[in-house]
Amino acid sequence: MKSIKNHLSKEDSSLMTKYEEKTKDIIIALSKLNEQNLFLIKNSKQFVTDTINSLLSKHKKSLLDVKV
């Protein structure tokens, strides 16, 4: 990037720097969303697995723990 910026005007170089910073911010935001989605997927898979195991289990147990 530095070699490209050396050949540009100061305005263009400044603009390119701003775009670079915005791109980094977008990448960080997308990475956070990706982590959140992976967390949801993992927990959803575990929930489905636990539900199926409870339904197929020989032992009768409550699907929901109700505390009053």
C-alpha positions as CSV (number, residue, x, y, z in Angstrom):
1,M,0.0,0.0,0.0
2,K,2.8,2.4,0.8
3,S,4.2,2.2,-2.7
4,I,0.8,2.9,-4.2
5,K,0.3,5.8,-1.8
6,N,3.6,7.4,-2.9
7,H,2.3,7.7,-6.4
8,L,-1.0,9.3,-5.5
9,S,-1.8,12.9,-4.6
10,K,-2.2,13.8,-0.9
11,E,-6.0,13.9,-1.3
12,D,-6.1,10.5,-3.0
13,S,-3.7,9.1,-0.4
14,S,-5.8,10.5,2.4
15,L,-8.9,9.1,0.9
16,M,-7.3,5.7,0.4
17,T,-6.3,5.7,4.1
18,K,-9.8,6.5,5.2
19,Y,-11.1,3.6,3.0
20,E,-8.5,1.3,4.5
21,E,-9.6,2.2,8.1
22,K,-13.3,1.7,7.2
23,T,-12.5,-1.6,5.7
24,K,-10.6,-2.7,8.8
25,D,-13.6,-1.6,11.0
26,I,-16.0,-3.6,8.8
27,I,-13.7,-6.7,9.0
28,I,-13.6,-6.4,12.8
29,A,-17.4,-6.1,13.0
30,L,-17.9,-9.1,10.7
31,S,-15.5,-11.1,12.8
32,K,-17.5,-10.3,15.9
33,L,-20.7,-11.3,14.2
34,N,-19.1,-14.5,12.9
35,E,-18.1,-15.4,16.5
36,Q,-21.6,-14.8,17.7
37,N,-23.1,-16.9,15.0
38,L,-20.7,-19.8,15.8
39,F,-21.7,-19.6,19.4
40,L,-25.4,-19.7,18.4
41,I,-24.8,-22.6,16.1
42,K,-22.9,-24.6,18.7
43,N,-25.5,-24.1,21.3
44,S,-28.4,-24.8,18.9
45,K,-26.7,-28.1,17.9
46,Q,-26.3,-29.0,21.6
47,F,-29.9,-28.1,22.3
48,V,-31.2,-30.3,19.5
49,T,-28.9,-33.2,20.6
50,D,-30.1,-32.9,24.2
51,T,-33.7,-32.7,23.1
52,I,-33.5,-35.8,20.9
53,N,-31.6,-37.7,23.6
54,S,-34.3,-36.8,26.1
55,L,-37.1,-37.9,23.8
56,L,-35.4,-41.2,23.0
57,S,-34.3,-41.9,26.6
58,K,-35.8,-44.8,28.5
59,H,-35.9,-42.7,31.6
60,K,-38.8,-40.3,31.8
61,K,-37.6,-36.8,32.7
62,S,-38.9,-33.3,32.2
63,L,-37.8,-31.5,29.1
64,L,-37.9,-28.2,31.0
65,D,-36.7,-27.5,34.4
66,V,-39.4,-25.4,36.0
67,K,-38.5,-23.6,39.2
68,V,-41.3,-21.8,41.0
